[in-house]
Amino acid sequence: MIAAERGNEKIAIEIKSFSDDSPVPAFHEAMGQYDNYLIALEDEEPDRMLFLAIPDCVYEGFFQEPFVQKVIARKAIKLIVYQPQTEELLLWKR
């Protein structure tokens, strides 16, 4: 996890590569870690906002599945979409 500031906001970013053959186990792992980090931040730095960073190809593919969209919406997960080769941030989604 990376801690940073974006303007006046304090943020934390959990970066995931989803490099496994199947994105499903990586998704389950990412959701569990996201929940744990969120709980830890509530105690340690409640003013820091947590984001999950994922590659653009994962966002454009697997993350468009209805179930994944439902999980993201229900858990109110904030996303950052990045391009792995250039490390460019393409989208901040709250």
Secondary structure, DSSP 8 states (H G I E B T S, - for coil): -EEEEETTEEEEEEE----SSSHHHHHHHHHHHHHHHHHHHHHH-TTEEEEEEEEHHHHHTGGGSHHHHHHHHHHT-EEEEEETTTTEEEEEE-
